[in-house]
Amino acid sequence: MEISKQELGQIIESSMMKVVDALLPKATEISIKEAESRWGEKWIRYHLKVGSLPTRRLGMAKNSKVVVSTSDILQLKLQETCKAYQEQFN
């Protein structure tokens, strides 16, 4: 099994985001709208619906902003890539 440069970059980026997330948890949080514009509305909505992408509300009020972690998104993308490779080689 061979890893391309792009996939290696995704692995490194995901690892770096996990480190940043551990050191500065709020540094990797973005709004759902921003996540949809970066990674696609359908993909983000699907993972929110099935519960594989955790969210966090910034305040106690009902209308406070809901955010997601970019490290969680990158980890999901990496898992999907790995799963696709496993299906390809099995």
C-alpha positions as a printed Julia matrix, in Angstrom:
90×3 Matrix{Float64}:
   0.0    0.0    0.0
   1.45   3.31  -1.09
   0.67   6.74   0.37
   0.57   9.77  -1.92
   2.0   13.18  -1.02
  -1.5   14.58  -0.55
  -2.5   11.82   1.88
   0.75  12.2    3.8
   0.02  15.91   4.02
  -3.46  15.14   5.4
  -1.97  12.83   8.03
   0.57  15.46   9.1
  -2.05  18.22   9.13
  -4.42  16.09  11.22
  -1.65  15.3   13.69
  -0.64  18.95  13.97
  -4.26  20.01  14.52
  -4.58  17.46  17.35
  -1.5   18.96  19.03
  -2.83  22.51  18.6
  -6.24  21.35  19.84
  -4.64  19.91  22.99
  -2.62  23.06  23.67
  -5.15  25.69  22.58
  -8.63  24.13  22.37
 -10.37  27.29  21.12
  -7.81  27.91  18.36
  -9.23  25.17  16.14
 -12.94  25.98  16.53
 -14.86  27.42  13.58
 -18.52  28.07  12.91
 -20.63  25.52  11.07
 -21.12  27.97   8.18
 -17.35  28.35   7.78
 -16.89  24.56   7.93
 -19.56  24.15   5.24
 -17.8   26.63   2.97
 -14.43  24.88   3.44
 -15.43  21.19   3.29
 -18.83  21.22   1.6
 -22.29  21.75   2.99
 -23.57  18.23   2.28
 -20.57  16.51   3.86
 -20.7   18.62   7.06
 -24.5   18.31   7.37
 -24.31  14.52   6.92
 -21.73  14.09   9.67
 -23.63  16.42  12.0
 -26.81  14.41  11.39
 -25.23  11.0   12.08
 -23.36  12.37  15.1
 -19.82  11.67  13.94
 -18.9   15.38  14.13
 -19.25  16.78  17.66
 -20.38  20.38  18.15
 -20.05  22.84  21.0
 -22.22  25.84  21.84
 -20.21  28.93  22.82
 -22.76  30.24  25.31
 -25.69  29.24  27.46
 -28.29  31.04  25.35
 -30.37  29.17  22.79
 -29.16  31.44  19.98
 -25.45  31.29  20.83
 -22.99  30.28  18.15
 -22.37  26.55  17.52
 -18.8   25.61  16.58
 -16.96  22.51  15.39
 -13.28  21.64  15.71
 -11.2   21.62  12.55
  -9.09  18.83  14.03
 -12.23  16.67  14.32
 -13.1   17.43  10.69
  -9.6   16.57   9.48
  -9.66  13.35  11.47
 -12.99  12.36   9.86
 -11.57  13.09   6.4
  -8.53  10.95   7.19
 -10.71   8.09   8.44
 -12.75   8.19   5.23
  -9.58   8.11   3.13
  -8.21   5.13   5.09
 -11.53   3.3    4.8
 -11.58   3.86   1.05
  -8.07   2.39   0.78
  -9.03  -0.63   2.85
 -12.05  -1.29   0.64
  -9.91  -0.88  -2.46
  -7.32  -3.44  -1.37
  -9.72  -6.0    0.17
